[in-house]
Every structure is written in C-alpha cells, then in structure tokens.
C-alpha cells in the first residue's frame, strides 16, 4: 500500500462488517471457538468456578471445566478483504441470559454450539433465535471421547427445521470454525433473500 491506496491505484476496500453470535450451553466450547479464529487477542470475561456456583452450574459431562464466561467473548476475523466478522460469544448459564437481548441487537446470524453429551443444553439458544427470527446454524462440537452420531439423528433429536444447517465441527481448529462461520453467513444471506422475494410477491 502507498499513501493509503493499493498498488493498482485503486482506493482501499471498505469492508462490510457483520455481527455473529456464538451461543450454546455451559461448557460447550464458545470461548474456544472465538479464540480459535480471532485475528485479534480475544476479549474474554472468564471467572473461576466457585463452590457457591456449584448448585447452579451443572458441570456433569464437563467436570474438568474450571472457568466460566460471565459477560461475553469478543473476537474478529477477516473472511475476505471486503468482509469482516465480529464474534460475540454469549454466556451459557441461565442466570446470564438477560444479556442476550443486548448482544443480539444488530446480529446478522448466530452459531448454536452443541455437545452430543448434553444436547438439551442448547435448546434454550435454539428457541431464542427461532422466536426472534435470527438466522442460525447448529455446530456440533466433536469433543474427544464423545459419541459420534449421524447428522440426521442429531437433527431429529434437536427437532430442527429442515432449512436450519447443521455442521460437525471442532471448536479448537481454525479451518473448521471458519467453515461454520462461512455457513452461517451464507444461511443468513439466503434467508434475507427469501424474505425479500416474499415481500415483493
């Protein structure tokens, strides 16, 4: 770049910025997912789990978890020169759900992370986005040692509508997470185009 212009003499591209939420149950991998792809140092609001929180923080299936997000995770990834995603990871525990309305303001779409060992933990997030007509996809985080199930079986267990994408992923792997993020952007764009067609008919 020379004097803020590209080598071909064209002005720099002003990227489109999109907001994506990352939601799901307690301990499902939201903080890990944001950290795996963020090109900036992720903002994390994690605190140590305490004895006082044990009655309300169900750690069954994630017994090794020692911290929890109490506000949000924040990261950024540039998918293309003209497309930047801002990622907002929501807190998973029920006592922090009051923050979701603020975080979802202006969101293009959402990723609902699921753990096959605790599928019921993502029902609240799915219901939330369905009620607010926010496009979302489900990313099944493939934890080590967790049973693997066919996609159709997981879809049926979650009672997902046919148009909702469901992808297997590894929240620790950058390329896997990028596939999920590209998927939610494409899904949101498709939903928006369908709504526009419906309005013009």
PyMOL CGO cylinders between C-alpha atoms (Angstrom):
from pymol import cmd
from pymol.cgo import CYLINDER

trace = [
    CYLINDER, 0.00, 0.00, 0.00, 1.28, 3.53, -0.87, 0.3, 1, 1, 1, 1, 1, 1,
    CYLINDER, 1.28, 3.53, -0.87, -0.38, 6.58, 0.72, 0.3, 1, 1, 1, 1, 1, 1,
    CYLINDER, -0.38, 6.58, 0.72, -3.43, 4.51, 1.63, 0.3, 1, 1, 1, 1, 1, 1,
    CYLINDER, -3.43, 4.51, 1.63, -4.00, 3.27, -1.91, 0.3, 1, 1, 1, 1, 1, 1,
    CYLINDER, -4.00, 3.27, -1.91, -3.46, -0.14, -3.45, 0.3, 1, 1, 1, 1, 1, 1,
    CYLINDER, -3.46, -0.14, -3.45, -0.59, -0.82, -5.84, 0.3, 1, 1, 1, 1, 1, 1,
    CYLINDER, -0.59, -0.82, -5.84, -3.02, -0.80, -8.76, 0.3, 1, 1, 1, 1, 1, 1,
    CYLINDER, -3.02, -0.80, -8.76, -4.09, 2.73, -7.94, 0.3, 1, 1, 1, 1, 1, 1,
    CYLINDER, -4.09, 2.73, -7.94, -7.48, 1.72, -6.57, 0.3, 1, 1, 1, 1, 1, 1,
    CYLINDER, -7.48, 1.72, -6.57, -8.70, 3.11, -3.25, 0.3, 1, 1, 1, 1, 1, 1,
    CYLINDER, -8.70, 3.11, -3.25, -8.63, 0.69, -0.31, 0.3, 1, 1, 1, 1, 1, 1,
    CYLINDER, -8.63, 0.69, -0.31, -11.69, -1.52, 0.02, 0.3, 1, 1, 1, 1, 1, 1,
    CYLINDER, -11.69, -1.52, 0.02, -14.01, -0.51, 2.84, 0.3, 1, 1, 1, 1, 1, 1,
    CYLINDER, -14.01, -0.51, 2.84, -15.02, -3.88, 4.32, 0.3, 1, 1, 1, 1, 1, 1,
    CYLINDER, -15.02, -3.88, 4.32, -18.55, -4.85, 5.25, 0.3, 1, 1, 1, 1, 1, 1,
    CYLINDER, -18.55, -4.85, 5.25, -18.67, -5.71, 8.95, 0.3, 1, 1, 1, 1, 1, 1,
    CYLINDER, -18.67, -5.71, 8.95, -21.13, -8.29, 10.23, 0.3, 1, 1, 1, 1, 1, 1,
    CYLINDER, -21.13, -8.29, 10.23, -22.03, -9.33, 13.76, 0.3, 1, 1, 1, 1, 1, 1,
    CYLINDER, -22.03, -9.33, 13.76, -22.30, -13.04, 14.56, 0.3, 1, 1, 1, 1, 1, 1,
    CYLINDER, -22.30, -13.04, 14.56, -23.35, -14.50, 17.91, 0.3, 1, 1, 1, 1, 1, 1,
    CYLINDER, -23.35, -14.50, 17.91, -21.91, -17.73, 19.29, 0.3, 1, 1, 1, 1, 1, 1,
    CYLINDER, -21.91, -17.73, 19.29, -24.33, -19.35, 21.72, 0.3, 1, 1, 1, 1, 1, 1,
    CYLINDER, -24.33, -19.35, 21.72, -24.97, -22.68, 23.41, 0.3, 1, 1, 1, 1, 1, 1,
    CYLINDER, -24.97, -22.68, 23.41, -24.91, -24.36, 26.76, 0.3, 1, 1, 1, 1, 1, 1,
    CYLINDER, -24.91, -24.36, 26.76, -22.43, -24.11, 29.60, 0.3, 1, 1, 1, 1, 1, 1,
    CYLINDER, -22.43, -24.11, 29.60, -19.03, -25.57, 28.72, 0.3, 1, 1, 1, 1, 1, 1,
    CYLINDER, -19.03, -25.57, 28.72, -19.84, -26.31, 25.08, 0.3, 1, 1, 1, 1, 1, 1,
    CYLINDER, -19.84, -26.31, 25.08, -16.79, -24.51, 23.62, 0.3, 1, 1, 1, 1, 1, 1,
    CYLINDER, -16.79, -24.51, 23.62, -17.92, -20.98, 22.79, 0.3, 1, 1, 1, 1, 1, 1,
    CYLINDER, -17.92, -20.98, 22.79, -14.83, -19.30, 24.24, 0.3, 1, 1, 1, 1, 1, 1,
    CYLINDER, -14.83, -19.30, 24.24, -12.61, -21.86, 22.50, 0.3, 1, 1, 1, 1, 1, 1,
    CYLINDER, -12.61, -21.86, 22.50, -14.34, -21.26, 19.14, 0.3, 1, 1, 1, 1, 1, 1,
    CYLINDER, -14.34, -21.26, 19.14, -13.91, -17.48, 19.30, 0.3, 1, 1, 1, 1, 1, 1,
    CYLINDER, -13.91, -17.48, 19.30, -10.27, -17.84, 20.32, 0.3, 1, 1, 1, 1, 1, 1,
    CYLINDER, -10.27, -17.84, 20.32, -9.54, -20.35, 17.55, 0.3, 1, 1, 1, 1, 1, 1,
    CYLINDER, -9.54, -20.35, 17.55, -10.26, -17.89, 14.72, 0.3, 1, 1, 1, 1, 1, 1,
    CYLINDER, -10.26, -17.89, 14.72, -9.88, -14.40, 16.16, 0.3, 1, 1, 1, 1, 1, 1,
    CYLINDER, -9.88, -14.40, 16.16, -7.14, -12.37, 14.47, 0.3, 1, 1, 1, 1, 1, 1,
    CYLINDER, -7.14, -12.37, 14.47, -7.02, -10.06, 17.47, 0.3, 1, 1, 1, 1, 1, 1,
    CYLINDER, -7.02, -10.06, 17.47, -6.44, -11.10, 21.04, 0.3, 1, 1, 1, 1, 1, 1,
    CYLINDER, -6.44, -11.10, 21.04, -9.93, -12.19, 22.10, 0.3, 1, 1, 1, 1, 1, 1,
    CYLINDER, -9.93, -12.19, 22.10, -11.67, -10.28, 24.85, 0.3, 1, 1, 1, 1, 1, 1,
    CYLINDER, -11.67, -10.28, 24.85, -12.66, -12.83, 27.49, 0.3, 1, 1, 1, 1, 1, 1,
    CYLINDER, -12.66, -12.83, 27.49, -14.67, -12.36, 30.66, 0.3, 1, 1, 1, 1, 1, 1,
    CYLINDER, -14.67, -12.36, 30.66, -13.98, -15.67, 32.32, 0.3, 1, 1, 1, 1, 1, 1,
    CYLINDER, -13.98, -15.67, 32.32, -14.03, -16.19, 36.07, 0.3, 1, 1, 1, 1, 1, 1,
    CYLINDER, -14.03, -16.19, 36.07, -13.11, -19.22, 38.15, 0.3, 1, 1, 1, 1, 1, 1,
    CYLINDER, -13.11, -19.22, 38.15, -15.96, -21.51, 39.07, 0.3, 1, 1, 1, 1, 1, 1,
    CYLINDER, -15.96, -21.51, 39.07, -16.64, -21.36, 42.80, 0.3, 1, 1, 1, 1, 1, 1,
    CYLINDER, -16.64, -21.36, 42.80, -18.26, -23.58, 45.38, 0.3, 1, 1, 1, 1, 1, 1,
    CYLINDER, -18.26, -23.58, 45.38, -21.08, -21.03, 45.61, 0.3, 1, 1, 1, 1, 1, 1,
    CYLINDER, -21.08, -21.03, 45.61, -21.85, -21.58, 41.93, 0.3, 1, 1, 1, 1, 1, 1,
    CYLINDER, -21.85, -21.58, 41.93, -21.95, -25.36, 42.04, 0.3, 1, 1, 1, 1, 1, 1,
    CYLINDER, -21.95, -25.36, 42.04, -25.70, -25.58, 42.76, 0.3, 1, 1, 1, 1, 1, 1,
    CYLINDER, -25.70, -25.58, 42.76, -26.49, -23.58, 39.58, 0.3, 1, 1, 1, 1, 1, 1,
    CYLINDER, -26.49, -23.58, 39.58, -23.60, -24.51, 37.26, 0.3, 1, 1, 1, 1, 1, 1,
    CYLINDER, -23.60, -24.51, 37.26, -24.15, -28.08, 36.08, 0.3, 1, 1, 1, 1, 1, 1,
    CYLINDER, -24.15, -28.08, 36.08, -20.68, -29.44, 35.28, 0.3, 1, 1, 1, 1, 1, 1,
    CYLINDER, -20.68, -29.44, 35.28, -21.79, -33.01, 34.56, 0.3, 1, 1, 1, 1, 1, 1,
    CYLINDER, -21.79, -33.01, 34.56, -20.05, -34.07, 31.38, 0.3, 1, 1, 1, 1, 1, 1,
    CYLINDER, -20.05, -34.07, 31.38, -17.57, -31.17, 31.65, 0.3, 1, 1, 1, 1, 1, 1,
    CYLINDER, -17.57, -31.17, 31.65, -16.11, -31.92, 35.07, 0.3, 1, 1, 1, 1, 1, 1,
    CYLINDER, -16.11, -31.92, 35.07, -12.67, -30.58, 34.09, 0.3, 1, 1, 1, 1, 1, 1,
    CYLINDER, -12.67, -30.58, 34.09, -14.06, -27.08, 33.39, 0.3, 1, 1, 1, 1, 1, 1,
    CYLINDER, -14.06, -27.08, 33.39, -12.68, -24.58, 35.92, 0.3, 1, 1, 1, 1, 1, 1,
    CYLINDER, -12.68, -24.58, 35.92, -13.79, -21.21, 34.48, 0.3, 1, 1, 1, 1, 1, 1,
    CYLINDER, -13.79, -21.21, 34.48, -16.97, -19.70, 33.05, 0.3, 1, 1, 1, 1, 1, 1,
    CYLINDER, -16.97, -19.70, 33.05, -17.86, -16.71, 30.88, 0.3, 1, 1, 1, 1, 1, 1,
    CYLINDER, -17.86, -16.71, 30.88, -19.73, -14.11, 32.92, 0.3, 1, 1, 1, 1, 1, 1,
    CYLINDER, -19.73, -14.11, 32.92, -20.32, -11.42, 30.26, 0.3, 1, 1, 1, 1, 1, 1,
    CYLINDER, -20.32, -11.42, 30.26, -19.19, -12.24, 26.72, 0.3, 1, 1, 1, 1, 1, 1,
    CYLINDER, -19.19, -12.24, 26.72, -16.31, -13.26, 24.50, 0.3, 1, 1, 1, 1, 1, 1,
    CYLINDER, -16.31, -13.26, 24.50, -15.36, -10.98, 21.63, 0.3, 1, 1, 1, 1, 1, 1,
    CYLINDER, -15.36, -10.98, 21.63, -13.20, -11.62, 18.57, 0.3, 1, 1, 1, 1, 1, 1,
    CYLINDER, -13.20, -11.62, 18.57, -12.77, -10.57, 14.95, 0.3, 1, 1, 1, 1, 1, 1,
    CYLINDER, -12.77, -10.57, 14.95, -11.97, -12.45, 11.76, 0.3, 1, 1, 1, 1, 1, 1,
    CYLINDER, -11.97, -12.45, 11.76, -11.48, -11.18, 8.20, 0.3, 1, 1, 1, 1, 1, 1,
    CYLINDER, -11.48, -11.18, 8.20, -13.00, -13.71, 5.82, 0.3, 1, 1, 1, 1, 1, 1,
    CYLINDER, -13.00, -13.71, 5.82, -12.21, -11.66, 2.71, 0.3, 1, 1, 1, 1, 1, 1,
    CYLINDER, -12.21, -11.66, 2.71, -10.70, -8.26, 2.01, 0.3, 1, 1, 1, 1, 1, 1,
    CYLINDER, -10.70, -8.26, 2.01, -14.24, -6.88, 1.94, 0.3, 1, 1, 1, 1, 1, 1,
    CYLINDER, -14.24, -6.88, 1.94, -15.84, -8.95, 4.73, 0.3, 1, 1, 1, 1, 1, 1,
    CYLINDER, -15.84, -8.95, 4.73, -15.09, -8.81, 8.45, 0.3, 1, 1, 1, 1, 1, 1,
    CYLINDER, -15.09, -8.81, 8.45, -16.97, -10.73, 11.13, 0.3, 1, 1, 1, 1, 1, 1,
    CYLINDER, -16.97, -10.73, 11.13, -17.25, -9.59, 14.72, 0.3, 1, 1, 1, 1, 1, 1,
    CYLINDER, -17.25, -9.59, 14.72, -17.91, -12.55, 17.00, 0.3, 1, 1, 1, 1, 1, 1,
    CYLINDER, -17.91, -12.55, 17.00, -19.79, -12.25, 20.28, 0.3, 1, 1, 1, 1, 1, 1,
    CYLINDER, -19.79, -12.25, 20.28, -19.82, -15.33, 22.50, 0.3, 1, 1, 1, 1, 1, 1,
    CYLINDER, -19.82, -15.33, 22.50, -22.79, -15.36, 24.87, 0.3, 1, 1, 1, 1, 1, 1,
    CYLINDER, -22.79, -15.36, 24.87, -22.66, -16.65, 28.45, 0.3, 1, 1, 1, 1, 1, 1,
    CYLINDER, -22.66, -16.65, 28.45, -24.18, -20.10, 28.73, 0.3, 1, 1, 1, 1, 1, 1,
    CYLINDER, -24.18, -20.10, 28.73, -25.72, -20.14, 32.18, 0.3, 1, 1, 1, 1, 1, 1,
    CYLINDER, -25.72, -20.14, 32.18, -29.38, -19.27, 32.65, 0.3, 1, 1, 1, 1, 1, 1,
    CYLINDER, -29.38, -19.27, 32.65, -28.63, -16.53, 35.18, 0.3, 1, 1, 1, 1, 1, 1,
    CYLINDER, -28.63, -16.53, 35.18, -26.84, -14.53, 32.46, 0.3, 1, 1, 1, 1, 1, 1,
    CYLINDER, -26.84, -14.53, 32.46, -29.50, -14.85, 29.76, 0.3, 1, 1, 1, 1, 1, 1,
    CYLINDER, -29.50, -14.85, 29.76, -30.72, -11.30, 30.41, 0.3, 1, 1, 1, 1, 1, 1,
    CYLINDER, -30.72, -11.30, 30.41, -27.64, -10.14, 28.45, 0.3, 1, 1, 1, 1, 1, 1,
    CYLINDER, -27.64, -10.14, 28.45, -28.66, -11.94, 25.27, 0.3, 1, 1, 1, 1, 1, 1,
    CYLINDER, -28.66, -11.94, 25.27, -31.08, -9.22, 24.12, 0.3, 1, 1, 1, 1, 1, 1,
    CYLINDER, -31.08, -9.22, 24.12, -28.30, -6.62, 24.19, 0.3, 1, 1, 1, 1, 1, 1,
    CYLINDER, -28.30, -6.62, 24.19, -25.79, -8.90, 22.47, 0.3, 1, 1, 1, 1, 1, 1,
    CYLINDER, -25.79, -8.90, 22.47, -28.22, -9.95, 19.72, 0.3, 1, 1, 1, 1, 1, 1,
    CYLINDER, -28.22, -9.95, 19.72, -29.02, -6.36, 18.69, 0.3, 1, 1, 1, 1, 1, 1,
    CYLINDER, -29.02, -6.36, 18.69, -27.94, -5.96, 15.06, 0.3, 1, 1, 1, 1, 1, 1,
    CYLINDER, -27.94, -5.96, 15.06, -26.71, -9.53, 14.66, 0.3, 1, 1, 1, 1, 1, 1,
    CYLINDER, -26.71, -9.53, 14.66, -26.76, -11.00, 11.14, 0.3, 1, 1, 1, 1, 1, 1,
    CYLINDER, -26.76, -11.00, 11.14, -26.95, -14.55, 12.48, 0.3, 1, 1, 1, 1, 1, 1,
    CYLINDER, -26.95, -14.55, 12.48, -25.80, -16.98, 15.12, 0.3, 1, 1, 1, 1, 1, 1,
    CYLINDER, -25.80, -16.98, 15.12, -23.96, -20.22, 15.69, 0.3, 1, 1, 1, 1, 1, 1,
    CYLINDER, -23.96, -20.22, 15.69, -25.50, -22.53, 18.28, 0.3, 1, 1, 1, 1, 1, 1,
    CYLINDER, -25.50, -22.53, 18.28, -22.80, -24.89, 19.53, 0.3, 1, 1, 1, 1, 1, 1,
    CYLINDER, -22.80, -24.89, 19.53, -23.99, -28.31, 20.66, 0.3, 1, 1, 1, 1, 1, 1,
    CYLINDER, -23.99, -28.31, 20.66, -22.40, -31.15, 22.61, 0.3, 1, 1, 1, 1, 1, 1,
    CYLINDER, -22.40, -31.15, 22.61, -23.92, -34.58, 21.92, 0.3, 1, 1, 1, 1, 1, 1,
    CYLINDER, -23.92, -34.58, 21.92, -23.35, -35.49, 25.57, 0.3, 1, 1, 1, 1, 1, 1,
    CYLINDER, -23.35, -35.49, 25.57, -25.61, -32.59, 26.64, 0.3, 1, 1, 1, 1, 1, 1,
    CYLINDER, -25.61, -32.59, 26.64, -27.85, -31.79, 23.68, 0.3, 1, 1, 1, 1, 1, 1,
    CYLINDER, -27.85, -31.79, 23.68, -30.59, -30.44, 25.93, 0.3, 1, 1, 1, 1, 1, 1,
    CYLINDER, -30.59, -30.44, 25.93, -28.31, -27.56, 26.91, 0.3, 1, 1, 1, 1, 1, 1,
    CYLINDER, -28.31, -27.56, 26.91, -28.65, -25.90, 23.50, 0.3, 1, 1, 1, 1, 1, 1,
    CYLINDER, -28.65, -25.90, 23.50, -32.48, -25.98, 23.35, 0.3, 1, 1, 1, 1, 1, 1,
    CYLINDER, -32.48, -25.98, 23.35, -32.73, -22.55, 25.02, 0.3, 1, 1, 1, 1, 1, 1,
    CYLINDER, -32.73, -22.55, 25.02, -30.46, -20.94, 22.40, 0.3, 1, 1, 1, 1, 1, 1,
    CYLINDER, -30.46, -20.94, 22.40, -32.34, -22.57, 19.52, 0.3, 1, 1, 1, 1, 1, 1,
    CYLINDER, -32.34, -22.57, 19.52, -35.67, -21.37, 20.95, 0.3, 1, 1, 1, 1, 1, 1,
    CYLINDER, -35.67, -21.37, 20.95, -34.28, -17.87, 21.47, 0.3, 1, 1, 1, 1, 1, 1,
    CYLINDER, -34.28, -17.87, 21.47, -33.16, -17.41, 17.86, 0.3, 1, 1, 1, 1, 1, 1,
    CYLINDER, -33.16, -17.41, 17.86, -36.28, -19.06, 16.43, 0.3, 1, 1, 1, 1, 1, 1,
    CYLINDER, -36.28, -19.06, 16.43, -38.56, -16.72, 18.42, 0.3, 1, 1, 1, 1, 1, 1,
    CYLINDER, -38.56, -16.72, 18.42, -36.63, -13.65, 17.23, 0.3, 1, 1, 1, 1, 1, 1,
    CYLINDER, -36.63, -13.65, 17.23, -36.27, -14.85, 13.61, 0.3, 1, 1, 1, 1, 1, 1,
    CYLINDER, -36.27, -14.85, 13.61, -32.47, -14.58, 13.80, 0.3, 1, 1, 1, 1, 1, 1,
    CYLINDER, -32.47, -14.58, 13.80, -30.92, -17.00, 11.26, 0.3, 1, 1, 1, 1, 1, 1,
    CYLINDER, -30.92, -17.00, 11.26, -28.74, -19.62, 12.92, 0.3, 1, 1, 1, 1, 1, 1,
    CYLINDER, -28.74, -19.62, 12.92, -26.98, -22.88, 12.28, 0.3, 1, 1, 1, 1, 1, 1,
    CYLINDER, -26.98, -22.88, 12.28, -26.06, -25.62, 14.72, 0.3, 1, 1, 1, 1, 1, 1,
    CYLINDER, -26.06, -25.62, 14.72, -22.42, -26.61, 15.02, 0.3, 1, 1, 1, 1, 1, 1,
    CYLINDER, -22.42, -26.61, 15.02, -21.92, -29.94, 16.76, 0.3, 1, 1, 1, 1, 1, 1,
    CYLINDER, -21.92, -29.94, 16.76, -18.63, -29.64, 18.63, 0.3, 1, 1, 1, 1, 1, 1,
    CYLINDER, -18.63, -29.64, 18.63, -16.88, -33.00, 18.29, 0.3, 1, 1, 1, 1, 1, 1,
    CYLINDER, -16.88, -33.00, 18.29, -15.27, -33.44, 21.68, 0.3, 1, 1, 1, 1, 1, 1,
    CYLINDER, -15.27, -33.44, 21.68, -12.67, -36.14, 22.20, 0.3, 1, 1, 1, 1, 1, 1,
    CYLINDER, -12.67, -36.14, 22.20, -14.29, -39.22, 23.66, 0.3, 1, 1, 1, 1, 1, 1,
    CYLINDER, -14.29, -39.22, 23.66, -17.84, -38.10, 22.86, 0.3, 1, 1, 1, 1, 1, 1,
    CYLINDER, -17.84, -38.10, 22.86, -20.04, -40.47, 20.88, 0.3, 1, 1, 1, 1, 1, 1,
    CYLINDER, -20.04, -40.47, 20.88, -20.43, -39.55, 17.19, 0.3, 1, 1, 1, 1, 1, 1,
    CYLINDER, -20.43, -39.55, 17.19, -23.92, -39.71, 15.71, 0.3, 1, 1, 1, 1, 1, 1,
    CYLINDER, -23.92, -39.71, 15.71, -25.19, -39.33, 12.14, 0.3, 1, 1, 1, 1, 1, 1,
    CYLINDER, -25.19, -39.33, 12.14, -26.19, -35.75, 11.27, 0.3, 1, 1, 1, 1, 1, 1,
    CYLINDER, -26.19, -35.75, 11.27, -29.80, -36.79, 10.64, 0.3, 1, 1, 1, 1, 1, 1,
    CYLINDER, -29.80, -36.79, 10.64, -30.03, -38.34, 14.12, 0.3, 1, 1, 1, 1, 1, 1,
    CYLINDER, -30.03, -38.34, 14.12, -28.74, -35.16, 15.77, 0.3, 1, 1, 1, 1, 1, 1,
    CYLINDER, -28.74, -35.16, 15.77, -31.11, -33.03, 13.68, 0.3, 1, 1, 1, 1, 1, 1,
    CYLINDER, -31.11, -33.03, 13.68, -34.05, -35.17, 14.75, 0.3, 1, 1, 1, 1, 1, 1,
    CYLINDER, -34.05, -35.17, 14.75, -33.01, -35.08, 18.42, 0.3, 1, 1, 1, 1, 1, 1,
    CYLINDER, -33.01, -35.08, 18.42, -32.88, -31.27, 18.26, 0.3, 1, 1, 1, 1, 1, 1,
    CYLINDER, -32.88, -31.27, 18.26, -36.16, -31.07, 16.30, 0.3, 1, 1, 1, 1, 1, 1,
    CYLINDER, -36.16, -31.07, 16.30, -34.58, -28.67, 13.81, 0.3, 1, 1, 1, 1, 1, 1,
    CYLINDER, -34.58, -28.67, 13.81, -36.48, -27.27, 10.85, 0.3, 1, 1, 1, 1, 1, 1,
    CYLINDER, -36.48, -27.27, 10.85, -35.24, -28.60, 7.52, 0.3, 1, 1, 1, 1, 1, 1,
    CYLINDER, -35.24, -28.60, 7.52, -33.79, -25.22, 6.45, 0.3, 1, 1, 1, 1, 1, 1,
    CYLINDER, -33.79, -25.22, 6.45, -31.53, -24.90, 9.52, 0.3, 1, 1, 1, 1, 1, 1,
    CYLINDER, -31.53, -24.90, 9.52, -27.98, -26.03, 8.64, 0.3, 1, 1, 1, 1, 1, 1,
    CYLINDER, -27.98, -26.03, 8.64, -26.22, -28.50, 10.95, 0.3, 1, 1, 1, 1, 1, 1,
    CYLINDER, -26.22, -28.50, 10.95, -22.45, -28.99, 10.72, 0.3, 1, 1, 1, 1, 1, 1,
    CYLINDER, -22.45, -28.99, 10.72, -19.96, -31.13, 12.58, 0.3, 1, 1, 1, 1, 1, 1,
    CYLINDER, -19.96, -31.13, 12.58, -17.00, -29.07, 13.76, 0.3, 1, 1, 1, 1, 1, 1,
    CYLINDER, -17.00, -29.07, 13.76, -14.02, -28.85, 16.09, 0.3, 1, 1, 1, 1, 1, 1,
    CYLINDER, -14.02, -28.85, 16.09, -14.07, -25.58, 18.03, 0.3, 1, 1, 1, 1, 1, 1,
    CYLINDER, -14.07, -25.58, 18.03, -10.29, -25.82, 18.51, 0.3, 1, 1, 1, 1, 1, 1,
    CYLINDER, -10.29, -25.82, 18.51, -9.47, -25.90, 14.79, 0.3, 1, 1, 1, 1, 1, 1,
    CYLINDER, -9.47, -25.90, 14.79, -9.34, -22.61, 12.88, 0.3, 1, 1, 1, 1, 1, 1,
    CYLINDER, -9.34, -22.61, 12.88, -10.34, -24.04, 9.48, 0.3, 1, 1, 1, 1, 1, 1,
    CYLINDER, -10.34, -24.04, 9.48, -13.23, -25.99, 10.98, 0.3, 1, 1, 1, 1, 1, 1,
    CYLINDER, -13.23, -25.99, 10.98, -14.54, -22.88, 12.72, 0.3, 1, 1, 1, 1, 1, 1,
    CYLINDER, -14.54, -22.88, 12.72, -14.13, -20.81, 9.53, 0.3, 1, 1, 1, 1, 1, 1,
    CYLINDER, -14.13, -20.81, 9.53, -16.34, -23.32, 7.69, 0.3, 1, 1, 1, 1, 1, 1,
    CYLINDER, -16.34, -23.32, 7.69, -19.01, -22.85, 10.36, 0.3, 1, 1, 1, 1, 1, 1,
    CYLINDER, -19.01, -22.85, 10.36, -18.82, -19.05, 10.15, 0.3, 1, 1, 1, 1, 1, 1,
    CYLINDER, -18.82, -19.05, 10.15, -19.00, -19.07, 6.34, 0.3, 1, 1, 1, 1, 1, 1,
    CYLINDER, -19.00, -19.07, 6.34, -22.00, -21.38, 6.69, 0.3, 1, 1, 1, 1, 1, 1,
    CYLINDER, -22.00, -21.38, 6.69, -23.91, -19.05, 8.99, 0.3, 1, 1, 1, 1, 1, 1,
    CYLINDER, -23.91, -19.05, 8.99, -23.23, -16.02, 6.76, 0.3, 1, 1, 1, 1, 1, 1,
    CYLINDER, -23.23, -16.02, 6.76, -24.43, -17.91, 3.68, 0.3, 1, 1, 1, 1, 1, 1,
    CYLINDER, -24.43, -17.91, 3.68, -27.51, -19.14, 5.55, 0.3, 1, 1, 1, 1, 1, 1,
    CYLINDER, -27.51, -19.14, 5.55, -28.36, -15.64, 6.77, 0.3, 1, 1, 1, 1, 1, 1,
    CYLINDER, -28.36, -15.64, 6.77, -27.97, -14.20, 3.27, 0.3, 1, 1, 1, 1, 1, 1,
    CYLINDER, -27.97, -14.20, 3.27, -30.22, -16.92, 1.83, 0.3, 1, 1, 1, 1, 1, 1,
    CYLINDER, -30.22, -16.92, 1.83, -32.88, -16.23, 4.46, 0.3, 1, 1, 1, 1, 1, 1,
    CYLINDER, -32.88, -16.23, 4.46, -32.72, -12.49, 3.77, 0.3, 1, 1, 1, 1, 1, 1,
    CYLINDER, -32.72, -12.49, 3.77, -33.11, -13.08, 0.02, 0.3, 1, 1, 1, 1, 1, 1,
    CYLINDER, -33.11, -13.08, 0.02, -36.12, -15.32, 0.60, 0.3, 1, 1, 1, 1, 1, 1,
    CYLINDER, -36.12, -15.32, 0.60, -37.74, -12.66, 2.81, 0.3, 1, 1, 1, 1, 1, 1,
    CYLINDER, -37.74, -12.66, 2.81, -37.20, -10.03, 0.10, 0.3, 1, 1, 1, 1, 1, 1,
    CYLINDER, -37.20, -10.03, 0.10, -38.81, -12.29, -2.50, 0.3, 1, 1, 1, 1, 1, 1,
    CYLINDER, -38.81, -12.29, -2.50, -41.78, -12.87, -0.22, 0.3, 1, 1, 1, 1, 1, 1,
    CYLINDER, -41.78, -12.87, -0.22, -42.27, -9.13, 0.28, 0.3, 1, 1, 1, 1, 1, 1,
    CYLINDER, -42.27, -9.13, 0.28, -42.19, -8.37, -3.47, 0.3, 1, 1, 1, 1, 1, 1,
    CYLINDER, -42.19, -8.37, -3.47, -44.67, -11.12, -4.41, 0.3, 1, 1, 1, 1, 1, 1,
]
cmd.load_cgo(trace, "trace")
